[in-house]
Amino acid sequence: MEIRRVQDSEIKQALDVVLEVFMEFEAPDYPPEGVASFVKDVIENDGFKAGVKSGSFPMFVAVVKEEIVGVMTMRKGTHIMLAFVKKQYHKQGIGKKLFEHILGELRAKGDSELTITVNSSPYAVEFYKKLGFVETDTEQEKNGIRFTPMEYVTPLSHVIRKATTKDISRIAEILVFVKRMKFRPIFQDDDYSFGELQVLSVAEELKKPELLEKMFVYDDGIVKGFIHIDGNEIVELYVDYFFQGQGVGAALIEFAKENYTVSFLWAIEKNVDAIRFYARHGFHATDTKKFEEGTTEYLVMLEKK
């Protein structure tokens, strides 16, 4: 499953999902006036659709096998305007993942404390309570639409979010420092560790969009680690040396397992600490090995079992 912003060509498909779920689960709680109001203000509203395209109403979708199965749309930055998941995908955590993805984007803007609001339909009140929302007023009705104002306030202990260009220098710093600390004793190549391996050159490489879009960072106000996922492979996972042993790496790898079909990775055979760490999270060494490029040290393949 992939969580991302909707593409312009997908807006109709996303709104079809919204209407389908609304009619089955929410319309029964509304009078005809409310149903008509929702259809007019959302489904048939060209101004709203234009706002989705322009980013005024950021719309996020959950996609499974090229099918949109969930939709969440924001208004005024921190107000949830729409949140719908197709019936056959209920109780699979999709709504929660959409919400967490949006929190990650908001956190990436530098917000240390977030207040998210929603006017919940009667059907969705319990869903929002499970996410941590609280009711801020009693149920109300406007134009036939019944809703309960709710609010989510948290300093966010941490989020794992997609990396942005603002993270490049921090990712490069983590990668260079950890590689020097962990790999210099193994490779004993100071020309590489202190010559070729430089923050500026690594940061320049990270500017490639096709690389950065596959990276996710652990952010609790400080970016403390990152993971690089490419298809089924965990390509890299590094945690800042000063924050190791605090559950950052565990959070990153569990995020990968929960949200992506990761099944293998490569680790330096002599990096026994890493191999033990991965084993604790279900990735075990196989008999498959290859040389680290340009060295005589082996990489061993670890597979999820």
C-alpha positions in Angstrom: 0.0 0.0 0.0 1.2 3.5 -0.9 0.1 6.7 0.8 0.6 9.9 -1.3 -0.9 13.0 -2.6 -3.6 12.5 -5.3 -2.7 13.1 -8.9 -4.9 15.4 -11.0 -6.0 12.4 -13.1 -7.1 10.5 -10.0 -9.4 13.1 -8.5 -12.6 11.7 -10.1 -11.6 8.2 -8.9 -11.0 9.5 -5.4 -14.3 11.3 -5.3 -16.1 8.2 -6.5 -14.6 6.4 -3.4 -15.8 9.3 -1.2 -19.3 9.2 -2.6 -19.6 5.4 -2.4 -18.5 5.3 1.3 -20.6 8.3 2.2 -23.8 6.9 0.7 -23.3 3.6 2.5 -22.1 4.7 5.9 -23.0 8.3 6.5 -26.0 9.2 4.4 -28.3 7.0 6.5 -27.7 9.4 9.4 -28.6 12.5 7.5 -31.9 13.9 6.2 -32.2 14.3 2.4 -31.1 17.9 2.7 -27.8 16.9 4.3 -27.1 14.3 1.6 -27.9 16.8 -1.2 -25.7 19.4 0.6 -22.7 17.0 0.7 -23.0 16.0 -2.9 -23.3 19.7 -4.0 -20.5 21.0 -1.8 -18.0 18.2 -2.4 -18.7 15.8 -5.2 -20.1 18.3 -7.8 -18.2 21.3 -6.6 -15.8 22.4 -9.4 -14.3 25.0 -7.1 -13.4 22.2 -4.6 -11.9 20.1 -7.4 -9.8 23.1 -8.5 -8.6 23.6 -4.9 -7.5 19.9 -4.8 -5.5 20.5 -8.0 -3.9 23.7 -6.7 -3.1 22.3 -3.3 -5.5 24.6 -1.4 -7.3 21.4 -0.3 -4.5 18.8 -0.1 -5.9 15.4 -0.8 -4.1 12.2 0.2 -4.9 8.8 -1.1 -4.2 5.2 0.0 -3.5 3.1 -3.1 -3.5 -0.7 -3.3 -2.6 -2.3 -6.6 -3.3 1.0 -8.4 -6.7 1.3 -6.8 -7.6 4.2 -4.5 -9.0 2.6 -1.4 -8.8 5.5 1.0 -9.0 9.3 0.9 -8.2 12.1 3.4 -8.5 15.8 2.5 -7.4 18.8 4.5 -8.7 22.4 4.6 -6.9 25.4 6.1 -3.8 23.3 6.7 -4.9 21.5 9.8 -8.6 20.7 9.4 -9.7 17.3 8.2 -12.4 17.9 5.6 -12.9 14.4 4.2 -11.8 11.0 5.5 -13.2 7.8 3.8 -12.0 4.2 3.3 -13.7 1.7 1.1 -15.8 -0.9 3.0 -13.7 -3.9 2.1 -10.6 -2.2 3.6 -12.1 -1.1 6.9 -10.3 -2.1 10.1 -7.0 -2.5 8.3 -5.4 0.7 9.7 -5.7 2.6 6.4 -7.4 5.6 7.9 -4.8 5.7 10.7 -2.0 5.5 8.1 -3.5 8.4 6.1 -3.7 10.5 9.3 -0.1 9.7 10.3 1.2 10.5 6.8 -0.5 13.9 7.0 1.0 14.5 10.5 4.4 13.7 9.1 4.0 16.3 6.3 2.9 18.9 8.9 5.8 18.0 11.2 8.2 18.4 8.2 7.2 22.1 8.1 8.6 22.6 11.5 5.5 22.5 13.7 6.6 21.4 17.2 3.0 21.2 18.4 0.0 20.4 16.2 -3.7 21.0 16.6 -5.8 19.1 14.1 -9.5 19.6 14.0 -12.4 17.8 12.4 -16.2 18.0 12.3 -16.9 14.3 12.6 -19.9 12.5 11.2 -21.8 10.4 13.7 -20.4 7.3 12.1 -16.8 8.3 12.4 -16.7 9.7 16.0 -15.3 6.4 17.5 -12.6 6.2 14.7 -11.3 9.7 15.6 -11.4 8.9 19.3 -9.1 5.9 18.6 -6.7 8.3 16.9 -6.6 10.5 20.0 -9.2 13.1 19.1 -11.5 14.5 21.8 -14.9 16.1 21.5 -14.8 19.9 21.9 -18.6 20.5 21.6 -21.8 18.6 21.4 -23.3 17.3 18.1 -24.5 20.1 15.8 -26.3 20.3 12.5 -25.9 22.6 9.6 -27.7 22.3 6.2 -28.8 18.9 7.2 -25.2 17.7 8.0 -24.8 16.3 11.5 -21.3 16.7 13.0 -19.4 16.7 16.3 -16.4 19.1 16.5 -13.3 17.3 17.6 -9.7 18.2 18.2 -6.3 16.4 18.3 -3.5 18.2 20.2 -0.1 16.6 20.7 3.6 17.6 20.8 4.2 14.4 18.8 6.8 12.3 20.4 8.0 11.3 17.0 6.9 10.7 13.4 8.4 8.8 10.6 7.9 10.7 7.4 9.1 10.9 3.8 12.4 12.8 3.5 12.3 16.3 2.0 15.1 18.5 0.5 15.3 20.2 3.9 16.6 16.9 5.4 19.4 16.4 2.9 22.2 17.9 5.0 21.1 16.0 8.1 20.8 12.7 6.3 24.3 13.2 4.8 25.7 14.1 8.2 24.3 10.9 9.9 25.4 8.7 7.0 29.0 10.0 7.0 29.5 10.0 10.7 28.1 6.5 11.3 30.0 5.0 8.4 33.2 6.4 9.8 32.5 5.1 13.2 31.2 1.6 12.2 33.0 0.8 9.0 36.5 2.4 9.3 37.6 -0.4 11.7 36.4 -3.0 9.2 37.7 -1.6 5.9 40.7 0.3 7.4 40.6 2.7 4.4 41.3 6.3 5.6 41.4 7.6 2.0 37.8 6.6 1.7 36.6 7.4 5.2 38.2 10.9 5.4 38.7 11.7 1.7 36.0 10.4 -0.5 33.3 10.2 2.2 32.3 13.8 2.7 29.1 15.4 3.8 29.0 17.8 0.9 29.4 15.1 -1.8 26.9 12.8 -0.1 24.4 15.7 0.1 24.9 16.4 -3.6 24.0 12.8 -4.4 20.9 12.9 -2.2 19.5 15.8 -4.2 18.5 13.3 -6.9 14.7 13.1 -6.6 14.6 9.4 -7.5 16.8 8.7 -4.4 15.3 11.1 -1.9 11.7 10.0 -2.6 12.6 6.5 -1.3 13.9 7.7 2.0 12.1 8.2 5.3 13.3 9.9 8.5 12.7 9.5 12.2 11.8 13.0 13.4 11.0 14.0 17.0 12.0 17.6 16.4 15.5 16.3 15.5 16.1 14.0 12.6 17.8 11.1 14.4 17.8 8.4 11.7 16.7 7.4 8.3 15.8 4.4 6.2 16.1 3.9 2.4 13.6 1.5 0.8 13.7 0.4 -2.8 11.0 -2.0 -3.8 11.4 -5.1 -1.5 14.9 -4.1 -0.3 16.0 -2.1 2.7 19.0 -0.4 1.1 20.2 1.6 4.1 19.2 2.2 7.7 21.3 4.5 9.8 20.8 6.1 13.2 22.9 9.0 14.5 25.6 7.7 16.7 24.4 9.9 19.7 20.9 8.5 19.5 21.6 4.8 19.1 20.1 2.4 21.6 16.9 4.6 22.0 14.6 2.6 19.7 15.0 4.8 16.6 16.3 2.0 14.4 13.6 -0.4 15.7 10.9 2.2 14.8 12.3 2.7 11.3 12.5 -1.0 10.5 9.0 -1.7 11.9 7.7 1.2 9.9 9.2 -0.4 6.7 7.7 -3.8 7.6 4.3 -2.4 8.3 4.0 -0.1 5.3 6.1 -1.8 2.6 6.7 -5.3 1.3 10.4 -5.4 2.4 11.8 -8.8 2.3 15.6 -8.6 2.3 18.7 -6.4 2.8 22.5 -6.7 2.7 24.8 -6.2 5.6 28.6 -6.3 6.0 29.4 -9.7 7.3 31.7 -8.4 10.0 29.1 -5.9 11.2 27.8 -8.3 13.8 25.9 -5.7 15.8 23.8 -4.8 12.7 23.2 -8.5 11.9 22.0 -9.1 15.5 19.7 -6.0 15.3 18.1 -7.2 12.0 17.7 -10.7 13.4 15.7 -9.3 16.3 13.3 -7.8 13.7 12.9 -10.9 11.6 15.7 -10.6 9.0 18.1 -13.5 9.2 21.4 -14.2 7.5 21.4 -16.5 4.4 24.3 -18.3 2.6 24.2 -15.7 -0.1 27.2 -13.4 -0.1 28.9 -10.9 -2.4 31.9 -8.6 -2.1 31.4 -5.0 -1.1 32.4 -3.2 -4.3 36.1 -2.3 -4.4 36.9 -4.3 -1.2 37.7 -7.8 -0.1 34.9 -7.7 2.6 31.8 -9.7 2.2 28.2 -8.6 2.3 25.7 -11.2 3.4 22.0 -11.2 2.4 19.5 -11.2 5.2 15.9 -12.3 4.4 12.7 -11.7 6.3 11.3 -15.0 7.7 
